[in-house]
Amino acid sequence: MSSKTEFCFLNLRTYLIYLCCYLLVVVAAGSRVVNGLKCYCNPKECDVISSLDCPGKGLIVLDPCNCCPICAKTVGEVCGGPGDFSGRCEPPLKCVAKLPTANALGVCM
């Protein structure tokens, strides 16, 4: 009789271990980070800038929400990120990242 009780206890313990592992996997899968950019555009809130305010070639581009004018990034400045949130480089410069991922930060070169 004791071997049957011992067998049931081991099965219950194994079941609980599997259940805990399953729950950990479900929680980990449900907590993925989503990189998103929610834009709200009000042109009245935009800063007024001119090409004289911008370094480099003085190129003005639109912000990541395509709403407000901002200065394009020049050599050595941080760029890229999710939705180019850290800025875009002035042509012919490219945003070069150490890690070749879509949302990586880089430097204008």
Secondary structure, DSSP 4 states (H G I P E B T S, - for coil): -HHHHHHHHHHHHHHHHHHHHHHHHHHHHHT-----------GGGSPP--GGGSSTT--EEE-TTS-SEEEPB-TT-EEESGGGTT--BPTT--EE-SS--TT-EEEE-
